[in-house]
Every structure is written in C-alpha cells, then in structure tokens.
Amino acid sequence: MRSSTPENRGEQAACAVDVQMMVTVRHQTAMVMTHKGSMLRWNQL
C-alpha cells in the first residue's frame, strides 16, 4: 500500500469535478447561443 493512494483519489475526484464543470459551461453556452439565435429569428420576423 503506497501513501499516494489518497492523493490519486483526490486528483481523480478533482478531474471529475472539472469535467462536470466543463460540461455544464458548454451546455449553458449552447443554451445561450440557441436562445440568441431564436431571438434573432423573432426579430427578423
């Protein structure tokens, strides 16, 4: 048993959190982009 196991687990957890943050930010930006696109369409109508 190496003493670096808890550190590796912490790194994995941090990576998972980073990935979740990336996905949420991308999802939010996609939502904003589509919202802006629909607003532009409405303005063109």
Phi and psi in degrees as a GROMACS rama.xvg file:
@    title "Ramachandran Plot"
@    xaxis  label "Phi"
@    yaxis  label "Psi"
@TYPE xy
-94.356  152.214  ARG-2
-76.8766  -6.82253  SER-3
-86.8193  2.47241  SER-4
-64.9295  -47.8499  THR-5
-59.6638  -36.7247  PRO-6
-64.5373  -43.311  GLU-7
-61.8464  -40.5544  ASN-8
-62.4345  -42.1558  ARG-9
-61.5766  -41.2895  GLY-10
-63.5495  -42.0827  GLU-11
-62.4511  -42.3946  GLN-12
-62.9629  -43.4597  ALA-13
-62.192  -40.4457  ALA-14
-61.652  -44.1604  CYS-15
-60.7554  -42.103  ALA-16
-64.5315  -42.7868  VAL-17
-60.6222  -43.5524  ASP-18
-62.548  -43.6662  VAL-19
-61.0446  -43.1048  GLN-20
-61.1471  -45.1534  MET-21
-58.1952  -46.3149  MET-22
-63.7959  -43.4267  VAL-23
-64.8284  -43.8371  THR-24
-62.6433  -44.336  VAL-25
-61.9693  -41.8296  ARG-26
-63.2613  -43.3969  HIS-27
-63.9633  -43.1408  GLN-28
-64.8991  -39.6636  THR-29
-62.3592  -42.0722  ALA-30
-61.4775  -44.9449  MET-31
-64.0706  -42.2279  VAL-32
-61.4357  -47.1584  MET-33
-65.3351  -37.6627  THR-34
-62.5939  -45.4032  HIS-35
-62.0864  -41.1479  LYS-36
-61.4671  -44.4291  GLY-37
-65.9975  -37.4278  SER-38
-63.3563  -42.6536  MET-39
-62.4706  -40.2546  LEU-40
-62.1705  -44.3946  ARG-41
-62.3746  -40.604  TRP-42
-65.771  -35.6653  ASN-43
-68.3282  -34.2162  GLN-44
